[in-house]
Amino acid sequence: MLLGTVLVLLLLGSAGTASAHAALESTDPADGSVLKSAPHTLTLTFSESVALLDDSFRVYDPDNRRVKTSSAHHAKGAGDTASVTLPAKLGTGTFTVAWRVVSADSHPVSGAFTFSIGKPSATTTPISTAPNENPLTGSLYDVTRYFAYIAAALLIGTATFLALCRPPNPAILNKPILTGWWTLLASTLALLILRAPYEAGTGLASAFDPAALPRTLTTRPGQALAARLLLLAATAAFLLRLRGRERFGRAALATGTALAVALALTWASAEHASAGIQVPVAMTSAVLHLLAMSVWLGGLTALLTVLYRSPDLRAAPVARFSRLAFISVTVLVVTGVYQSWRGLGSWNALTGTSYGRILIVKLGAVLLLLAAAAWSRQWTARLAGTEVQLPVPELVRAGAGAGAGAGAGAGADAGPDTAATAAATTTATTATTQALTGDDDGDDPNPPPGTGGKRQLPDPGAGDGSPDGYRRGLRRSVLLEVAVGVIVLVITTLLTNTLPGRAAAEAQRTATPAGIPAASVTMVPFRVGNAGGKVQITIDPGRVGENSVEAVVYGPDGGFATVPELRLSFTLPSQKIGPLDAGIKDEGGYWGTNSLNIPIAGTWTMKVTIRTSDIDQVSVERRVRIVR
């Protein structure tokens, strides 16, 4: 109830606007505007600071030729702007501007708009306003990010399990730690190489441009990746120094914690937390969230390794991890609620945006993970119950053996007073019965049926009722936790690549006055007998209400062509509306009208009829999207 109340207050409470991906707020000249004279500069204003690329602006004239401009820069030094200087003589007609920048949270964003000088052209450059991405580069970059998250969880979680849960044979965890370190190193190097083509939306070949890596190292994401490499080098030196130890002093624990926090900061400083509202709080939350996730999921992997490699594992390390996992889950819940509020901003965004829908999927996966964790806790309690019921002499002997080993390890780390440390550790181990389950009244929190709630001495040959049976059950439940945990990590990485609900809502609000998309441009190929060609149809602005239509016919050689008749109609099948005749007329070089009224948003079927002679004609249909 308390968590639900906090969530409601956070989601519905007041807060300033924020975004994590940059949203375009305005353009100068305005999208779709008609100017009497040529502008000197183009300026874009965003909702947050942006980084500029070498190819941030591409300007095309009415003949689809690229206009030479100055290099992109921030207007008047404002980090939330992007600007270029135009040449003195531009001519007249409609110009198309395609732009691409990098948000403060490291994600590239792009778009396009048009403006006209003198009067609009009969034709405009057909250019998509959708993000310009190279599919292979984007996919490789995303997959590499998955591996980086998994490797961080494995490295940090396994090291934490080794230091705080004190498994009986620490050497068996060397391989998971090394795997995590090498995987994180390889993925970080790959991300550093892929960063330049990922930002530019180009192919993999551009990653090997001599100027690509130096330029990446001047950006915040590149600097964060470089810092991660340095931290991995320091981590390697730290791990080599502690190799072979079974106990760790305060200095070692403090150093390890500092390295883990610093590694987590390399993510927080270059992703969603680094932009928007409450940046210091958000970055702190992001670091804690990543560390808690790593301790829990990486620790589960370490526990699973120990369970399989140490068949006679006692309950003490498992119980220590159980308490550590409980703390981690608590941190995950608190930081997760905050980050969800910060990313969504409203209840509507939970179901109305991609970010919200992915967040719902993640919530379901986390609930499944918690169910698996509860199952593991039951097996842990049963395993602890079998050890509590050991005969007293055997328990004392086990405690004395463990205490002697612990004392020897502690003496090597803490000083020459080995005998006193061993005696103290023996006493602590003998008292494990209370520490494992948190009670000492003999009540079993998970009693078998018919026992009256009291612990029963299991029969060593009773199959699953024996300690070995409980360990097998624990292995299965932990394996399930690890599998679901990997799914949660994948979903988390998807979230970091998705426009948060706040930013999506802000982008939608600012898109209406800015006029993006500027127009709907559709190319319709046709063929009549042995002749063919294509018709370029521009619907401006491509929204509900009054629109202008321009249709230009091209021949098979790509040049302008004339036809005796061209008709255009629109039908909305889902609403049984139409056909609406566009009423286009031959305007000399193109067919057009300024009075097409489209009443409803949706995907309309556009029917184009081209007559090339007195007896030859063809009709072609295409779907066009009309927005509000």
Summary of the structure (lengths in Angstrom):
residues: 628
radius of gyration: 32.5
end to end distance: 40.4
largest distance: 110.1
contacts: 2050
relative contact order: 0.10
helix: 51%
strand: 21%
